[in-house]
Amino acid sequence: MGMTLTEKILAKASGRNAVEPGENIWVDVDLLMTHDVCGPGTIGVFKREFGADTKVWNPEKIVLIPDHYIFTADERANRNVDILRDFAQEQGIKYFYDITDRGNFKANPDYKGVCHIALAQEGHTRPGEVLFGTDSHTCNAGAFGQFATGIGNTDAAFIMGTGKLLIKVPATMRFVLDGEMPNYLLAKDLILQIIGDISVAGANYRTMEFAGETVSRMTMEDRMTLCNMAIEAGGKNGTIAADDTTFEYVRARTDKPFEPVYTDSDAKFYSDRRYDVSQLEPVVAQPHSPDNRALARECSDVKIDRVYIGSCTGGKTEDFIHAAHILKGQRVKVPTYLVPATQKVYNDLFTIKYEGQSLSEIFLQAGCIEPAAPSCAACLGGPKDTFGRMNKPEVCVSTTNRNFPGRMGDKSAQIYLASPYTAAASALTGYVTDPREFL
Ligand SMILES: CC(C)[C@H](C(=O)O)[C@@H](O)C(=O)O
């Protein structure tokens, strides 16, 4: 019987010809990623269970990325990065993207930024491989036809010691997206539409496989936006079949060989949903859940206090190009925070020209706050001095991926998740705004 992309990767990683959903299998891990929030806990469990002097299973297959709470005076947050640094030195970890100078990240060429985008930009997201990360948005890398999922510190510590993990094979839900994307829709609208349809528990412990002609036409950044938010529907992982777009992106960033695998034509799906994207409209997720969907135009009476454009799912180069498309030559009415996901994205804001102006010039002329140093910043609140943190019960339109109570700081703050178009259009009016008003 045929297998899905996820089943095929897991079969290969467990040394078997075939696997079925529900089976518990041991898989060999290609890459383990951890960051400043969960790395210290993972390292603690690893040392406790394997011994203080034990070496990790493979220092070339572990990636340590400080990204969450780094530009802060908070001592405990800073200590977390120190723990990662000490561990990287002690173990000879090959990929440790350090931040040594917290005051001026530009001085440190090793610093990358938000782990999920940094993993892609550094060539760690390869088709056919197995990636585990101590972060729920590790599913981002499914965009490359990789099996990628978030795990807890205990599982990560086990991988550190053995390079293996016992997991249950997830069943696959397929989402076929066809049709011409209207010029007012972005990938974020599609995934918010899907999560609104199936709910935040609609894909619990299942793969969300995205297919169809619309997906084939998408850039890698769009595909990452889709897969990144599989976890917001409870998904174990997201997947998209690798194609020429994928190969071009990956080969430009790594010379490591990889072997893509593909869903068989007779594979069995848990469910199969189809969308004609030409019929969809810009949407938002209202407070306080990513599945609390409404049409952007239905929320036009919601007055907002700020706009936030950033994070792994909404702070990539193309996200800023989309925002610039709306903001060019206009003036924002509310404070507008810009947080590039990575240092590469940050550099793009100053080098990429959009209709003759750099993106950063467009933003500053429109009255946005100067782009911040790349990091997760206020996407998940963070210490009080975190850039863009919501320290008051205000209302924000944000391109991030979660809007739970307290997610960006204050517990009563209200977050409307939206595409970069909708976020930028809302910045121009001070209300939740359908981007068609400016396109
Ligand atoms: C800090 C980390 C454990 C967390 C996650 O796993 O998702 C964070 O990145 C988030 O987005 O909420």
The ligand as an ORCA input file, in Angstrom:
! r2SCAN-3c Opt
* xyz 0 1
  C       9.798     28.937     23.913
  C       9.204     27.820     23.128
  C       9.120     26.593     23.980
  C       7.870     28.177     22.500
  C       7.343     27.083     21.590
  O       7.666     25.919     21.676
  O       6.551     27.351     20.730
  C       7.911     29.460     21.712
  O       8.848     29.467     20.691
  C       6.547     29.843     21.197
  O       6.407     30.220     20.047
  O       5.588     29.761     21.985
*
